[in-house]
Amino acid sequence: MSNYKTVFFILGILQIILGIFMLIPIIIQFFYSEIDSSFFGASIVTIIFGTLFFLSNLDHDKKLNLQQAFLLTSLSWLSIAIFGSLPFIFSNIEFSFTNAFFESMSGITTTGSTIISNLENMPKGILFWRAILQWLGGIGIIIMAITLMPIMNVGGMQLFKISNSDSSEKILPKSKEIALRLVYIYSGLTILCAFSYKILGMNFFDSITHSMTTIATGGFSNYNESIGFFNSISIEISAMVFIILGSLPFIVYIKFLSGNKKIFFSDTQIKTFLKIIIFSIIILSIYLILNSSTETNLRGIFFNVISILTGTGYVNAQFDSWGGFPLILFLGLMFIGGCAGSTTCGIKIFRIQILYSFVVNQLKKIIYPKGIFILKYNQNAVDNKFVASIISFIYMYFVIFFVITALLSLSGLDFITAISGAATSISNVGPGLGSVIGPNGNFSTLPDISKWILTLGMILGRLELFAILVLFLPSFWRN
């Protein structure tokens, strides 16, 4: 175990931070006269365990090799989900461990699926804790996507190395500097979002909680009707703006602040991301205009396309009543997701771009067998190992999707619930399709085994599949 002292040292720090954040909802409890011992007790337990990990590994070598990076990535999310479930378990509401863990994992992976059926009647402290979990999950995945995953060569993420000379031994020193900048940017966007919600009509509590889940593209709301509860065009426009800002690669914010003022207009991921939004809105609008007997809800089209594509999961309309094609479109958007290095999940825009370019090149080679075609991304040549990594990721993504769908079907779920549940868990979206887990429903009525299958899908999707799967290879544990 001495080889993993750095891993457990960092896990200890993360648990201490989580325990400190558990104290924040106590302020909310005091303000709304809901004081109980749930958050204080959960905080003490979490901080004690974190302190034990911290103190028992003080003699770590302050380096993180590739093997340790994979282990840290998986254990950090799993441990935070476990300890994050304690406030639910200790609360006066009767949460089973399965439901508490499901809600916690859904929060920290910014999925947004919930087992709570009466959100309006939930204690404010619990609602605030759900928002905190998503906010922490959002900044956590950004930091990992920019600092760890490029080094780990997961699914083509090596394309986004800060410097080509980075080695796994240099992860920690550089990550501290980058992480600090990301926290400032992420916090600043959250404050701006909260301020806009407040001046547009939300009360103070709703503006704070919804700003945290908006920037994290998580989608937890305080109301069963989600953002549609407010029935406000201005609030929905504000939500769309900040959802998109949370879906952009956060490294471009750093580059922008460092002097590259054109980065938002030149980044190929951002341009493709916006094109997908516009194209989806146009196609869905045309379909509903031609096929709907009622007035076409352009407001609902704009909002739900952006929300589903980015994996946020807010809803302002019951899109499951729009017909068959919108459901297929939304299912496809779930898989695509947002940009690499953002709070979104899914396959990611850059993988779609490279796969498209690869297919085009293969077609050109058929037409011109003697031709030489170089695959480029952002004006840089992409070699075969990157392409192979991306193709294998997409292949495994759909294999795992079908496996989860099959397991959910075996657990007793109907076809629509099973296939949309699998998609929404591995893509970290939130609501599924159909009457059970669609925009009108929640996950409370699902069997416990189905909830555990979905939590597995959530963490697999959040950590880019291979960061988890590699741990099950015997060769991984050999020195």
Rosetta blueprint (number, residue, H / E / L):
1 M L
2 S H
3 N H
4 Y H
5 K H
6 T H
7 V H
8 F H
9 F H
10 I H
11 L H
12 G H
13 I H
14 L H
15 Q H
16 I H
17 I H
18 L H
19 G H
20 I H
21 F H
22 M L
23 L L
24 I H
25 P H
26 I H
27 I H
28 I H
29 Q H
30 F H
31 F H
32 Y L
33 S L
34 E L
35 I L
36 D L
37 S L
38 S H
39 F H
40 F H
41 G H
42 A H
43 S H
44 I H
45 V H
46 T H
47 I H
48 I H
49 F H
50 G H
51 T H
52 L H
53 F H
54 F H
55 L H
56 S L
57 N L
58 L L
59 D L
60 H L
61 D L
62 K L
63 K L
64 L L
65 N L
66 L H
67 Q H
68 Q H
69 A H
70 F H
71 L H
72 L H
73 T H
74 S H
75 L H
76 S H
77 W H
78 L H
79 S H
80 I H
81 A H
82 I H
83 F H
84 G H
85 S L
86 L H
87 P H
88 F H
89 I H
90 F H
91 S L
92 N L
93 I L
94 E L
95 F L
96 S L
97 F H
98 T H
99 N H
100 A H
101 F H
102 F H
103 E H
104 S H
105 M H
106 S H
107 G H
108 I H
109 T L
110 T L
111 T L
112 G L
113 S L
114 T L
115 I L
116 I L
117 S L
118 N L
119 L H
120 E H
121 N H
122 M L
123 P L
124 K H
125 G H
126 I H
127 L H
128 F H
129 W H
130 R H
131 A H
132 I H
133 L H
134 Q H
135 W H
136 L H
137 G H
138 G H
139 I H
140 G H
141 I H
142 I H
143 I H
144 M H
145 A H
146 I H
147 T H
148 L L
149 M H
150 P H
151 I H
152 M H
153 N L
154 V L
155 G L
156 G L
157 M H
158 Q H
159 L H
160 F H
161 K L
162 I L
163 S L
164 N L
165 S L
166 D L
167 S L
168 S H
169 E H
170 K H
171 I H
172 L H
173 P H
174 K H
175 S H
176 K H
177 E H
178 I H
179 A H
180 L H
181 R H
182 L H
183 V H
184 Y H
185 I H
186 Y H
187 S H
188 G H
189 L H
190 T H
191 I H
192 L H
193 C H
194 A H
195 F H
196 S H
197 Y H
198 K H
199 I H
200 L L
201 G L
202 M L
203 N L
204 F H
205 F H
206 D H
207 S H
208 I H
209 T H
210 H H
211 S H
212 M H
213 T H
214 T H
215 I H
216 A L
217 T L
218 G L
219 G L
220 F L
221 S L
222 N L
223 Y L
224 N L
225 E L
226 S H
227 I H
228 G H
229 F H
230 F H
231 N L
232 S L
233 I H
234 S H
235 I H
236 E H
237 I H
238 S H
239 A H
240 M H
241 V H
242 F H
243 I H
244 I H
245 L H
246 G H
247 S H
248 L L
249 P L
250 F H
251 I H
252 V H
253 Y H
254 I H
255 K H
256 F H
257 L H
258 S L
259 G L
260 N L
261 K L
262 K L
263 I H
264 F H
265 F H
266 S H
267 D L
268 T H
269 Q H
270 I H
271 K H
272 T H
273 F H
274 L H
275 K H
276 I H
277 I H
278 I H
279 F H
280 S H
281 I H
282 I H
283 I H
284 L H
285 S H
286 I H
287 Y H
288 L H
289 I H
290 L H
291 N H
292 S L
293 S L
294 T L
295 E L
296 T L
297 N L
298 L H
299 R H
300 G H
301 I H
302 F H
303 F H
304 N H
305 V H
306 I H
307 S H
308 I H
309 L H
310 T L
311 G L
312 T L
313 G L
314 Y L
315 V L
316 N L
317 A L
318 Q L
319 F H
320 D H
321 S H
322 W L
323 G L
324 G H
325 F H
326 P H
327 L H
328 I H
329 L H
330 F H
331 L H
332 G H
333 L H
334 M H
335 F H
336 I H
337 G L
338 G L
339 C L
340 A L
341 G L
342 S L
343 T L
344 T L
345 C L
346 G L
347 I L
348 K L
349 I H
350 F H
351 R H
352 I H
353 Q H
354 I H
355 L H
356 Y H
357 S H
358 F H
359 V H
360 V H
361 N H
362 Q H
363 L H
364 K H
365 K H
366 I H
367 I H
368 Y L
369 P L
370 K L
371 G L
372 I L
373 F L
374 I L
375 L L
376 K E
377 Y E
378 N L
379 Q L
380 N E
381 A E
382 V L
383 D L
384 N H
385 K H
386 F H
387 V H
388 A H
389 S H
390 I H
391 I H
392 S H
393 F H
394 I H
395 Y H
396 M H
397 Y H
398 F H
399 V H
400 I H
401 F H
402 F H
403 V H
404 I H
405 T H
406 A H
407 L H
408 L H
409 S H
410 L H
411 S L
412 G L
413 L L
414 D L
415 F H
416 I H
417 T H
418 A H
419 I H
420 S H
421 G H
422 A H
423 A H
424 T H
425 S H
426 I H
427 S L
428 N L
429 V L
430 G L
431 P L
432 G L
433 L L
434 G H
435 S H
436 V H
437 I H
438 G L
439 P L
440 N L
441 G L
442 N L
443 F L
444 S L
445 T L
446 L L
447 P L
448 D H
449 I H
450 S H
451 K H
452 W H
453 I H
454 L H
455 T H
456 L H
457 G H
458 M H
459 I H
460 L H
461 G H
462 R H
463 L L
464 E L
465 L L
466 F H
467 A H
468 I H
469 L H
470 V H
471 L H
472 F H
473 L L
474 P H
475 S H
476 F H
477 W H
478 R L
479 N L
